[in-house]
Amino acid sequence: MFTRRRLIALAAAEIVAPSLLVREGHAQAPKTAYPTKPVRIIEPFGAGGGPDVVARAISPKLSELWGQPVTVENHPGKGSTGAPALVAKSPPDGYTLLVNTSAQAYSAAFLKNLPYHPLRDFIPVAPLTSQPYVLVAGRSSGITSVGELIAAGKANPAGLKFASTGVGTGTHLGIEKFNLEAGIRAAHVPTQPGDAITEVIANTVAGRTTYMMAPIQLAQVEIRAGNLRALGITTKKRSPLLPEVPTIAEAGVSGFDYPI
């Protein structure tokens, strides 16, 4: 049941830790039945990304529950800030929702001149999923373990490049945390405007970047095909999706933990 814009989280496949948010100001809406018209869900990472997959998994159930159309719109680019900006400017009536990752909370600390405030302009509605990332390297890099990646970084810092979905995103901060704790440096190659995380993964597969952190389910196909090497899981425990892959802490970076 949906009461005063609070949503019971529906079960969905574990993808990338999205949460559902609504534009601040909804509490002033009349206490009438909701919704009485179609609802839009906006997501910032593009088709095939974690928030997109989750949004499309829950939207039919919400539509069935509410008796109204629930549509999903992709608005990638601008370092994943375009979609939140769109929702922040929408009427605060609960009919435009945002599915975002933990980047919603920390983007203000890393990005200047945002056209919205990530915390003040939104009301959290419900957490939806959670999972670790997997640290991967492209096959052409020849790197097959965390130890080899660290050795390559220390031997030739100028030769390493890591990919991310944008400055201040989870995929960026996770690698920066890893680099800091592993004692290496590498060039950052953020996403291009309009690119989804699937394109970022493709850049690592093609050898344009050396390594990255990716949502496990999105990287699994390329890992199984041998195009990406799974080096380590980002959390303290191994993932049942890739049980043979050690955690980064097990692989040599003691105490590493990056839950999202």
FINU-522018 format. One record per residue: x, y, z of N, C-alpha, C in turn; residue number from 1. Coordinates in steps of 0.05 Angstrom, whole numbers. Layout:
BEGIN
+--------+--------+--------+--------+--------+--------+--------+--------+--------+-----+
!    n_x !    n_y !    n_z !   ca_x !   ca_y !   ca_z !    c_x !    c_y !    c_z !   k !
+--------+--------+--------+--------+--------+--------+--------+--------+--------+-----+
!      X !      Y !      Z !      X !      Y !      Z !      X !      Y !      Z ! NUM !
...
+--------+--------+--------+--------+--------+--------+--------+--------+--------+-----+
END
This chain:
BEGIN
+--------+--------+--------+--------+--------+--------+--------+--------+--------+-----+
!    n_x !    n_y !    n_z !   ca_x !   ca_y !   ca_z !    c_x !    c_y !    c_z !   k !
+--------+--------+--------+--------+--------+--------+--------+--------+--------+-----+
!     17 !    -24 !      0 !      0 !      0 !      0 !     18 !     25 !      0 !   1 !
!      9 !     45 !    -14 !     24 !     70 !    -16 !      9 !     91 !      0 !   2 !
!     20 !    101 !     22 !      7 !    120 !     40 !     26 !    144 !     44 !   3 !
!     16 !    168 !     37 !     32 !    193 !     39 !     59 !    189 !     27 !   4 !
!     59 !    178 !      3 !     83 !    175 !    -13 !    103 !    155 !     -2 !   5 !
!     96 !    138 !     16 !    115 !    118 !     26 !    109 !     92 !     11 !   6 !
!    129 !     81 !      0 !    126 !     57 !    -17 !    139 !     33 !     -4 !   7 !
!    124 !     11 !     -3 !    135 !    -14 !      6 !    154 !    -24 !    -16 !   8 !
!    179 !    -28 !    -11 !    199 !    -36 !    -31 !    191 !    -63 !    -42 !   9 !
!    191 !    -65 !    -68 !    185 !    -91 !    -81 !    211 !   -106 !    -86 !  10 !
!    210 !   -132 !    -84 !    234 !   -148 !    -89 !    243 !   -145 !   -118 !  11 !
!    269 !   -142 !   -122 !    280 !   -140 !   -149 !    307 !   -152 !   -150 !  12 !
!    317 !   -160 !   -173 !    344 !   -171 !   -175 !    365 !   -152 !   -165 !  13 !
!    385 !   -162 !   -151 !    406 !   -145 !   -140 !    423 !   -134 !   -163 !  14 !
!    425 !   -107 !   -165 !    439 !    -95 !   -188 !    460 !    -76 !   -179 !  15 !
!    452 !    -53 !   -167 !    473 !    -33 !   -161 !    466 !    -14 !   -138 !  16 !
!    448 !    -21 !   -121 !    440 !     -6 !    -98 !    424 !     19 !   -105 !  17 !
!    404 !     18 !   -122 !    387 !     41 !   -127 !    368 !     46 !   -104 !  18 !
!    359 !     71 !   -102 !    338 !     79 !    -84 !    318 !     96 !    -99 !  19 !
!    294 !     96 !    -90 !    273 !    112 !   -102 !    270 !    138 !    -86 !  20 !
!    269 !    160 !   -101 !    267 !    187 !    -88 !    245 !    203 !   -102 !  21 !
!    234 !    222 !    -87 !    213 !    239 !    -98 !    220 !    268 !    -92 !  22 !
!    211 !    286 !   -109 !    216 !    315 !   -106 !    206 !    325 !    -80 !  23 !
!    223 !    340 !    -65 !    216 !    353 !    -40 !    191 !    369 !    -44 !  24 !
!    173 !    369 !    -24 !    149 !    385 !    -25 !    124 !    368 !    -28 !  25 !
!    127 !    342 !    -31 !    104 !    325 !    -35 !     85 !    324 !    -11 !  26 !
!     96 !    330 !     12 !     79 !    328 !     36 !     57 !    349 !     36 !  27 !
!     59 !    369 !     20 !     38 !    390 !     18 !     15 !    382 !      0 !  28 !
!     18 !    359 !    -14 !     -3 !    350 !    -32 !    -28 !    342 !    -17 !  29 !
!    -51 !    345 !    -29 !    -76 !    337 !    -15 !    -76 !    308 !     -7 !  30 !
!    -89 !    302 !     15 !    -90 !    274 !     24 !   -112 !    259 !     10 !  31 !
!   -110 !    258 !    -16 !   -129 !    243 !    -32 !   -116 !    217 !    -42 !  32 !
!   -132 !    201 !    -56 !   -120 !    176 !    -67 !    -97 !    182 !    -86 !  33 !
!    -77 !    165 !    -85 !    -54 !    169 !   -102 !    -47 !    142 !   -114 !  34 !
!    -40 !    142 !   -139 !    -40 !    164 !   -158 !    -66 !    165 !   -174 !  35 !
!    -72 !    189 !   -185 !    -96 !    192 !   -201 !    -89 !    197 !   -231 !  36 !
!    -63 !    195 !   -237 !    -54 !    198 !   -265 !    -27 !    184 !   -268 !  37 !
!    -16 !    182 !   -293 !      9 !    167 !   -297 !     32 !    178 !   -281 !  38 !
!     50 !    160 !   -274 !     74 !    166 !   -258 !     99 !    161 !   -275 !  39 !
!    118 !    179 !   -274 !    143 !    176 !   -288 !    166 !    168 !   -269 !  40 !
!    182 !    149 !   -277 !    207 !    143 !   -262 !    230 !    150 !   -279 !  41 !
!    247 !    168 !   -269 !    270 !    178 !   -284 !    296 !    165 !   -273 !  42 !
!    313 !    156 !   -291 !    338 !    143 !   -282 !    362 !    155 !   -297 !  43 !
!    386 !    158 !   -284 !    407 !    174 !   -294 !    430 !    159 !   -309 !  44 !
!    429 !    133 !   -311 !    452 !    119 !   -322 !    449 !    106 !   -349 !  45 !
!    425 !    107 !   -360 !    421 !     97 !   -387 !    411 !     68 !   -388 !  46 !
!    402 !     60 !   -411 !    391 !     33 !   -415 !    411 !     12 !   -408 !  47 !
!    403 !     -8 !   -393 !    420 !    -30 !   -386 !    435 !    -26 !   -360 !  48 !
!    436 !     -1 !   -349 !    449 !      4 !   -324 !    432 !     -7 !   -300 !  49 !
!    444 !     -8 !   -277 !    430 !    -19 !   -254 !    404 !     -6 !   -247 !  50 !
!    404 !     21 !   -244 !    378 !     34 !   -238 !    357 !     30 !   -259 !  51 !
!    366 !     29 !   -285 !    347 !     24 !   -307 !    334 !     -4 !   -304 !  52 !
!    351 !    -24 !   -299 !    341 !    -52 !   -297 !    321 !    -54 !   -273 !  53 !
!    329 !    -42 !   -250 !    311 !    -43 !   -227 !    285 !    -28 !   -232 !  54 !
!    287 !     -4 !   -244 !    263 !     12 !   -249 !    244 !     -3 !   -267 !  55 !
!    255 !    -16 !   -288 !    238 !    -31 !   -306 !    227 !    -57 !   -294 !  56 !
!    240 !    -67 !   -273 !    230 !    -90 !   -259 !    206 !    -83 !   -241 !  57 !
!    208 !    -59 !   -228 !    186 !    -52 !   -209 !    163 !    -37 !   -222 !  58 !
!    168 !    -24 !   -245 !    147 !     -7 !   -257 !    122 !    -23 !   -264 !  59 !
!    123 !    -47 !   -275 !     98 !    -62 !   -281 !     82 !    -68 !   -255 !  60 !
!     97 !    -75 !   -234 !     84 !    -81 !   -208 !     71 !    -56 !   -196 !  61 !
!     85 !    -34 !   -198 !     73 !     -9 !   -188 !     48 !     -2 !   -204 !  62 !
!     50 !     -5 !   -231 !     27 !      1 !   -248 !      3 !    -17 !   -240 !  63 !
!      8 !    -42 !   -235 !    -13 !    -61 !   -227 !    -24 !    -53 !   -200 !  64 !
!     -7 !    -46 !   -181 !    -15 !    -38 !   -154 !    -32 !    -13 !   -154 !  65 !
!    -23 !      7 !   -170 !    -35 !     33 !   -170 !    -58 !     37 !   -190 !  66 !
!    -59 !     19 !   -210 !    -80 !     22 !   -230 !    -75 !     46 !   -249 !  67 !
!    -49 !     54 !   -251 !    -42 !     76 !   -269 !    -16 !     69 !   -284 !  68 !
!    -12 !     79 !   -308 !     13 !     74 !   -323 !     37 !     85 !   -307 !  69 !
!     58 !     69 !   -306 !     83 !     77 !   -294 !    105 !     73 !   -315 !  70 !
!    117 !     95 !   -325 !    136 !     93 !   -346 !    164 !     99 !   -336 !  71 !
!    184 !     88 !   -350 !    212 !     93 !   -343 !    226 !    109 !   -365 !  72 !
!    240 !    130 !   -357 !    254 !    147 !   -377 !    283 !    147 !   -370 !  73 !
!    300 !    144 !   -391 !    329 !    145 !   -387 !    339 !    173 !   -394 !  74 !
!    354 !    184 !   -375 !    366 !    210 !   -379 !    396 !    209 !   -370 !  75 !
!    413 !    195 !   -385 !    441 !    192 !   -378 !    457 !    217 !   -385 !  76 !
!    482 !    218 !   -376 !    500 !    240 !   -383 !    503 !    260 !   -361 !  77 !
!    520 !    280 !   -366 !    525 !    301 !   -347 !    535 !    291 !   -320 !  78 !
!    551 !    269 !   -321 !    561 !    258 !   -296 !    539 !    247 !   -279 !  79 !
!    518 !    238 !   -291 !    494 !    226 !   -277 !    479 !    247 !   -262 !  80 !
!    482 !    273 !   -269 !    467 !    294 !   -255 !    444 !    304 !   -271 !  81 !
!    441 !    296 !   -296 !    420 !    306 !   -312 !    392 !    297 !   -303 !  82 !
!    390 !    272 !   -295 !    364 !    261 !   -286 !    356 !    274 !   -260 !  83 !
!    373 !    275 !   -239 !    365 !    289 !   -215 !    357 !    318 !   -219 !  84 !
!    371 !    331 !   -237 !    364 !    359 !   -243 !    336 !    361 !   -254 !  85 !
!    329 !    342 !   -272 !    303 !    342 !   -284 !    281 !    338 !   -263 !  86 !
!    286 !    318 !   -245 !    266 !    313 !   -224 !    264 !    336 !   -204 !  87 !
!    287 !    348 !   -198 !    287 !    371 !   -179 !    270 !    394 !   -189 !  88 !
!    268 !    397 !   -216 !    253 !    419 !   -228 !    224 !    411 !   -233 !  89 !
!    217 !    386 !   -228 !    189 !    377 !   -234 !    171 !    387 !   -212 !  90 !
!    145 !    387 !   -217 !    126 !    394 !   -195 !    129 !    375 !   -172 !  91 !
!    129 !    385 !   -147 !    132 !    368 !   -123 !    106 !    354 !   -115 !  92 !
!     96 !    337 !   -134 !     70 !    325 !   -129 !     72 !    294 !   -128 !  93 !
!     96 !    283 !   -129 !     98 !    254 !   -128 !     94 !    239 !   -154 !  94 !
!     91 !    253 !   -176 !     86 !    240 !   -202 !    111 !    238 !   -219 !  95 !
!    133 !    249 !   -209 !    159 !    245 !   -223 !    178 !    235 !   -202 !  96 !
!    187 !    210 !   -204 !    204 !    197 !   -185 !    232 !    193 !   -197 !  97 !
!    251 !    191 !   -179 !    279 !    186 !   -188 !    289 !    160 !   -176 !  98 !
!    301 !    144 !   -193 !    316 !    120 !   -183 !    346 !    127 !   -186 !  99 !
!    360 !    127 !   -164 !    388 !    135 !   -165 !    405 !    117 !   -146 ! 100 !
!    431 !    118 !   -148 !    448 !    103 !   -131 !    457 !    120 !   -107 ! 101 !
!    477 !    109 !    -92 !    487 !    124 !    -70 !    500 !    151 !    -78 ! 102 !
!    505 !    154 !   -104 !    516 !    179 !   -114 !    498 !    203 !   -107 ! 103 !
!    472 !    197 !   -102 !    454 !    218 !    -95 !    463 !    232 !    -69 ! 104 !
!    475 !    217 !    -51 !    483 !    228 !    -26 !    509 !    244 !    -27 ! 105 !
!    529 !    233 !    -42 !    555 !    246 !    -40 !    563 !    263 !    -64 ! 106 !
!    546 !    267 !    -84 !    553 !    282 !   -107 !    559 !    312 !   -100 ! 107 !
!    545 !    322 !    -80 !    549 !    350 !    -73 !    577 !    355 !    -63 ! 108 !
!    590 !    335 !    -52 !    617 !    338 !    -41 !    638 !    338 !    -63 ! 109 !
!    631 !    329 !    -87 !    651 !    326 !   -108 !    645 !    343 !   -133 ! 110 !
!    621 !    351 !   -136 !    613 !    366 !   -160 !    605 !    394 !   -153 ! 111 !
!    615 !    414 !   -168 !    609 !    441 !   -162 !    585 !    451 !   -180 ! 112 !
!    572 !    471 !   -170 !    550 !    484 !   -185 !    528 !    466 !   -194 ! 113 !
!    521 !    446 !   -177 !    498 !    429 !   -184 !    473 !    446 !   -185 ! 114 !
!    455 !    441 !   -204 !    430 !    456 !   -206 !    409 !    447 !   -186 ! 115 !
!    417 !    432 !   -166 !    398 !    422 !   -146 !    415 !    415 !   -121 ! 116 !
!    402 !    411 !    -99 !    416 !    401 !    -75 !    408 !    372 !    -72 ! 117 !
!    428 !    353 !    -72 !    422 !    325 !    -72 !    406 !    315 !    -48 ! 118 !
!    408 !    329 !    -25 !    395 !    321 !     -1 !    369 !    338 !      5 ! 119 !
!    372 !    364 !      3 !    349 !    381 !     10 !    327 !    380 !    -11 ! 120 !
!    332 !    375 !    -36 !    312 !    377 !    -57 !    297 !    351 !    -61 ! 121 !
!    303 !    330 !    -46 !    290 !    304 !    -51 !    282 !    292 !    -24 ! 122 !
!    262 !    275 !    -26 !    253 !    259 !     -3 !    258 !    229 !    -10 ! 123 !
!    274 !    214 !      6 !    277 !    186 !      1 !    251 !    171 !      5 ! 124 !
!    244 !    153 !    -13 !    220 !    138 !    -12 !    225 !    109 !     -3 ! 125 !
!    244 !     96 !    -16 !    250 !     68 !     -9 !    277 !     59 !    -20 ! 126 !
!    293 !     44 !     -5 !    316 !     31 !    -16 !    305 !      7 !    -32 ! 127 !
!    318 !      1 !    -54 !    308 !    -21 !    -72 !    326 !    -45 !    -72 ! 128 !
!    352 !    -42 !    -77 !    370 !    -64 !    -78 !    397 !    -57 !    -67 ! 129 !
!    414 !    -77 !    -64 !    442 !    -73 !    -56 !    459 !    -96 !    -66 ! 130 !
!    483 !    -89 !    -74 !    503 !   -110 !    -82 !    531 !    -98 !    -83 ! 131 !
!    551 !   -114 !    -82 !    578 !   -103 !    -86 !    584 !    -99 !   -115 ! 132 !
!    606 !    -84 !   -120 !    617 !    -83 !   -147 !    638 !   -105 !   -150 ! 133 !
!    646 !   -110 !   -174 !    669 !   -127 !   -179 !    691 !   -111 !   -193 ! 134 !
!    715 !   -114 !   -184 !    738 !   -101 !   -197 !    747 !   -118 !   -221 ! 135 !
!    747 !   -106 !   -244 !    753 !   -121 !   -268 !    775 !   -108 !   -285 ! 136 !
!    789 !   -124 !   -300 !    809 !   -114 !   -319 !    803 !   -125 !   -346 ! 137 !
!    809 !   -111 !   -368 !    806 !   -121 !   -394 !    825 !   -143 !   -401 ! 138 !
!    817 !   -162 !   -417 !    834 !   -185 !   -424 !    860 !   -176 !   -437 ! 139 !
!    858 !   -155 !   -454 !    882 !   -146 !   -468 !    903 !   -134 !   -450 ! 140 !
!    896 !   -127 !   -425 !    915 !   -116 !   -406 !    935 !   -137 !   -396 ! 141 !
!    927 !   -163 !   -397 !    943 !   -184 !   -387 !    942 !   -187 !   -357 ! 142 !
!    927 !   -170 !   -343 !    925 !   -170 !   -314 !    904 !   -191 !   -305 ! 143 !
!    912 !   -209 !   -287 !    894 !   -230 !   -279 !    888 !   -231 !   -249 ! 144 !
!    900 !   -212 !   -234 !    896 !   -212 !   -205 !    900 !   -184 !   -194 ! 145 !
!    890 !   -181 !   -169 !    894 !   -155 !   -156 !    924 !   -149 !   -153 ! 146 !
!    939 !   -170 !   -145 !    968 !   -166 !   -142 !    981 !   -157 !   -167 ! 147 !
!    973 !   -168 !   -190 !    985 !   -160 !   -216 !    977 !   -131 !   -223 ! 148 !
!    953 !   -123 !   -216 !    944 !    -96 !   -222 !    960 !    -76 !   -205 ! 149 !
!    965 !    -82 !   -180 !    980 !    -65 !   -162 !   1009 !    -63 !   -172 ! 150 !
!   1020 !    -86 !   -180 !   1048 !    -86 !   -190 !   1050 !    -70 !   -216 ! 151 !
!   1030 !    -72 !   -233 !   1031 !    -56 !   -258 !   1029 !    -26 !   -252 ! 152 !
!   1012 !    -19 !   -232 !   1009 !      9 !   -225 !   1034 !     21 !   -213 ! 153 !
!   1049 !      5 !   -198 !   1073 !     15 !   -185 !   1096 !     16 !   -205 ! 154 !
!   1096 !     -3 !   -225 !   1118 !     -4 !   -244 !   1115 !     17 !   -266 ! 155 !
!   1089 !     23 !   -273 !   1085 !     41 !   -296 !   1059 !     57 !   -291 ! 156 !
!   1059 !     76 !   -273 !   1034 !     90 !   -267 !   1022 !    104 !   -291 ! 157 !
!   1039 !    114 !   -309 !   1028 !    128 !   -333 !   1014 !    109 !   -352 ! 158 !
!   1018 !     83 !   -348 !   1005 !     65 !   -367 !    978 !     55 !   -359 ! 159 !
!    969 !     62 !   -335 !    943 !     52 !   -326 !    921 !     73 !   -330 ! 160 !
!    898 !     64 !   -339 !    874 !     81 !   -341 !    850 !     66 !   -329 ! 161 !
!    834 !     80 !   -314 !    810 !     67 !   -303 !    785 !     82 !   -313 ! 162 !
!    764 !     66 !   -318 !    739 !     77 !   -328 !    719 !     81 !   -306 ! 163 !
!    701 !    100 !   -310 !    679 !    104 !   -291 !    655 !    116 !   -305 ! 164 !
!    633 !    117 !   -291 !    609 !    129 !   -302 !    607 !    159 !   -297 ! 165 !
!    629 !    171 !   -287 !    630 !    200 !   -283 !    642 !    208 !   -257 ! 166 !
!    652 !    232 !   -256 !    664 !    243 !   -232 !    645 !    243 !   -209 ! 167 !
!    653 !    232 !   -186 !    636 !    232 !   -162 !    617 !    209 !   -161 ! 168 !
!    616 !    191 !   -181 !    598 !    168 !   -180 !    610 !    146 !   -164 ! 169 !
!    594 !    125 !   -159 !    604 !    102 !   -143 !    627 !     88 !   -157 ! 170 !
!    626 !     86 !   -184 !    647 !     72 !   -198 !    673 !     88 !   -198 ! 171 !
!    671 !    114 !   -195 !    695 !    131 !   -193 !    707 !    130 !   -165 ! 172 !
!    690 !    134 !   -145 !    700 !    135 !   -117 !    711 !    108 !   -108 ! 173 !
!    698 !     86 !   -118 !    707 !     60 !   -111 !    736 !     55 !   -120 ! 174 !
!    742 !     63 !   -145 !    769 !     59 !   -155 !    789 !     78 !   -141 ! 175 !
!    780 !    102 !   -135 !    798 !    120 !   -121 !    805 !    109 !    -93 ! 176 !
!    785 !     98 !    -80 !    790 !     85 !    -54 !    810 !     62 !    -57 ! 177 !
!    805 !     45 !    -77 !    823 !     23 !    -82 !    851 !     32 !    -88 ! 178 !
!    854 !     52 !   -106 !    880 !     62 !   -113 !    895 !     73 !    -88 ! 179 !
!    881 !     88 !    -72 !    893 !     99 !    -48 !    903 !     77 !    -29 ! 180 !
!    886 !     58 !    -24 !    893 !     37 !     -5 !    914 !     17 !    -17 ! 181 !
!    915 !     15 !    -43 !    934 !     -2 !    -56 !    961 !     12 !    -62 ! 182 !
!    960 !     39 !    -59 !    985 !     54 !    -63 !    992 !     58 !    -92 ! 183 !
!    973 !     60 !   -110 !    978 !     64 !   -138 !    964 !     89 !   -149 ! 184 !
!    971 !     98 !   -172 !    958 !    119 !   -186 !    951 !    111 !   -214 ! 185 !
!    930 !    123 !   -226 !    922 !    117 !   -253 !    906 !    140 !   -264 ! 186 !
!    905 !    142 !   -290 !    890 !    163 !   -303 !    860 !    156 !   -303 ! 187 !
!    843 !    176 !   -297 !    815 !    171 !   -296 !    802 !    178 !   -323 ! 188 !
!    786 !    159 !   -334 !    772 !    164 !   -359 !    742 !    162 !   -353 ! 189 !
!    729 !    185 !   -347 !    700 !    184 !   -341 !    684 !    180 !   -366 ! 190 !
!    659 !    174 !   -362 !    640 !    169 !   -384 !    637 !    194 !   -401 ! 191 !
!    631 !    190 !   -426 !    625 !    212 !   -444 !    595 !    219 !   -442 ! 192 !
!    588 !    243 !   -448 !    560 !    251 !   -446 !    542 !    231 !   -462 ! 193 !
!    521 !    222 !   -448 !    502 !    204 !   -461 !    509 !    175 !   -459 ! 194 !
!    533 !    168 !   -451 !    541 !    140 !   -448 !    528 !    127 !   -423 ! 195 !
!    521 !    102 !   -426 !    511 !     86 !   -403 !    534 !     69 !   -393 ! 196 !
!    530 !     56 !   -370 !    551 !     40 !   -359 !    559 !     17 !   -377 ! 197 !
!    541 !      8 !   -394 !    547 !    -13 !   -413 !    569 !     -4 !   -433 ! 198 !
!    569 !     22 !   -440 !    590 !     32 !   -457 !    617 !     34 !   -442 ! 199 !
!    615 !     41 !   -416 !    639 !     43 !   -400 !    652 !     15 !   -398 ! 200 !
!    636 !     -5 !   -393 !    646 !    -33 !   -392 !    658 !    -40 !   -419 ! 201 !
!    645 !    -32 !   -441 !    655 !    -38 !   -468 !    682 !    -26 !   -472 ! 202 !
!    688 !     -2 !   -461 !    714 !     10 !   -464 !    736 !     -6 !   -451 ! 203 !
!    729 !    -18 !   -428 !    749 !    -35 !   -415 !    753 !    -61 !   -430 ! 204 !
!    731 !    -72 !   -440 !    733 !    -97 !   -457 !    751 !    -92 !   -481 ! 205 !
!    747 !    -68 !   -493 !    762 !    -62 !   -518 !    791 !    -53 !   -512 ! 206 !
!    798 !    -50 !   -487 !    826 !    -42 !   -480 !    831 !    -13 !   -481 ! 207 !
!    810 !      4 !   -484 !    814 !     33 !   -483 !    820 !     42 !   -454 ! 208 !
!    811 !     27 !   -435 !    818 !     31 !   -407 !    827 !      4 !   -395 ! 209 !
!    842 !      6 !   -373 !    854 !    -18 !   -362 !    836 !    -33 !   -343 ! 210 !
!    822 !    -18 !   -326 !    806 !    -31 !   -305 !    784 !    -13 !   -296 ! 211 !
!    765 !    -24 !   -280 !    742 !     -9 !   -270 !    728 !    -25 !   -249 ! 212 !
!    709 !    -13 !   -235 !    691 !    -28 !   -218 !    664 !    -27 !   -232 ! 213 !
!    651 !    -51 !   -233 !    626 !    -53 !   -248 !    606 !    -69 !   -231 ! 214 !
!    580 !    -63 !   -235 !    559 !    -79 !   -222 !    562 !   -108 !   -232 ! 215 !
!    561 !   -127 !   -213 !    567 !   -155 !   -220 !    549 !   -165 !   -243 ! 216 !
!    523 !   -161 !   -241 !    506 !   -173 !   -261 !    510 !   -161 !   -289 ! 217 !
!    519 !   -136 !   -290 !    524 !   -124 !   -316 !    551 !   -133 !   -328 ! 218 !
!    570 !   -141 !   -310 !    596 !   -150 !   -320 !    598 !   -180 !   -324 ! 219 !
!    578 !   -195 !   -314 !    580 !   -224 !   -314 !    583 !   -236 !   -342 ! 220 !
!    568 !   -226 !   -361 !    569 !   -237 !   -388 !    598 !   -235 !   -400 ! 221 !
!    610 !   -212 !   -397 !    637 !   -208 !   -407 !    658 !   -224 !   -391 ! 222 !
!    652 !   -227 !   -365 !    670 !   -243 !   -349 !    669 !   -272 !   -358 ! 223 !
!    645 !   -283 !   -361 !    642 !   -310 !   -369 !    653 !   -315 !   -397 ! 224 !
!    652 !   -295 !   -414 !    662 !   -297 !   -441 !    693 !   -295 !   -442 ! 225 !
!    705 !   -287 !   -420 !    734 !   -284 !   -419 !    744 !   -256 !   -428 ! 226 !
!    725 !   -238 !   -433 !    733 !   -211 !   -443 !    741 !   -193 !   -420 ! 227 !
!    731 !   -199 !   -396 !    739 !   -184 !   -372 !    749 !   -204 !   -352 ! 228 !
!    770 !   -196 !   -337 !    780 !   -213 !   -315 !    769 !   -202 !   -289 ! 229 !
!    755 !   -219 !   -274 !    745 !   -211 !   -248 !    768 !   -213 !   -227 ! 230 !
!    776 !   -191 !   -216 !    799 !   -190 !   -198 !    791 !   -192 !   -169 ! 231 !
!    769 !   -179 !   -162 !    762 !   -180 !   -134 !    734 !   -168 !   -129 ! 232 !
!    721 !   -177 !   -108 !    695 !   -167 !   -100 !    700 !   -144 !    -80 ! 233 !
!    684 !   -123 !    -81 !    690 !    -99 !    -66 !    682 !   -100 !    -36 ! 234 !
!    666 !   -120 !    -28 !    657 !   -121 !      0 !    672 !   -142 !     16 ! 235 !
!    666 !   -144 !     41 !    681 !   -162 !     59 !    675 !   -191 !     53 ! 236 !
!    652 !   -197 !     42 !    645 !   -224 !     35 !    643 !   -229 !      5 ! 237 !
!    649 !   -253 !     -3 !    647 !   -260 !    -32 !    618 !   -259 !    -40 ! 238 !
!    614 !   -256 !    -66 !    587 !   -255 !    -77 !    579 !   -283 !    -87 ! 239 !
!    554 !   -291 !    -81 !    545 !   -317 !    -92 !    542 !   -317 !   -123 ! 240 !
!    542 !   -293 !   -134 !    541 !   -291 !   -164 !    568 !   -298 !   -176 ! 241 !
!    590 !   -293 !   -161 !    617 !   -300 !   -171 !    632 !   -313 !   -147 ! 242 !
!    624 !   -336 !   -138 !    635 !   -347 !   -113 !    665 !   -354 !   -115 ! 243 !
!    674 !   -357 !   -140 !    703 !   -364 !   -144 !    721 !   -340 !   -142 ! 244 !
!    710 !   -316 !   -143 !    726 !   -292 !   -143 !    730 !   -282 !   -114 ! 245 !
!    756 !   -278 !   -106 !    761 !   -270 !    -78 !    752 !   -241 !    -74 ! 246 !
!    750 !   -233 !    -49 !    745 !   -205 !    -43 !    772 !   -191 !    -48 ! 247 !
!    770 !   -164 !    -51 !    795 !   -149 !    -54 !    812 !   -151 !    -29 ! 248 !
!    800 !   -152 !     -6 !    815 !   -156 !     19 !    830 !   -182 !     19 ! 249 !
!    816 !   -203 !     10 !    830 !   -230 !      9 !    852 !   -229 !    -12 ! 250 !
!    849 !   -213 !    -32 !    868 !   -213 !    -54 !    893 !   -196 !    -49 ! 251 !
!    894 !   -183 !    -25 !    918 !   -169 !    -18 !    915 !   -141 !     -8 ! 252 !
!    892 !   -128 !    -10 !    888 !   -101 !      1 !    873 !   -104 !     27 ! 253 !
!    888 !   -108 !     48 !    877 !   -115 !     74 !    856 !    -95 !     84 ! 254 !
!    833 !   -105 !     92 !    812 !    -88 !    103 !    795 !    -74 !     83 ! 255 !
!    800 !    -78 !     57 !    785 !    -63 !     37 !    755 !    -71 !     39 ! 256 !
!    738 !    -51 !     38 !    709 !    -55 !     39 !    695 !    -32 !     26 ! 257 !
!    680 !    -37 !      6 !    666 !    -16 !     -8 !    637 !    -25 !    -15 ! 258 !
!    620 !    -25 !      5 !    592 !    -32 !      0 !    577 !     -9 !    -12 ! 259 !
!    558 !    -15 !    -29 !    542 !      7 !    -42 !    513 !      2 !    -39 ! 260 !
+--------+--------+--------+--------+--------+--------+--------+--------+--------+-----+
END
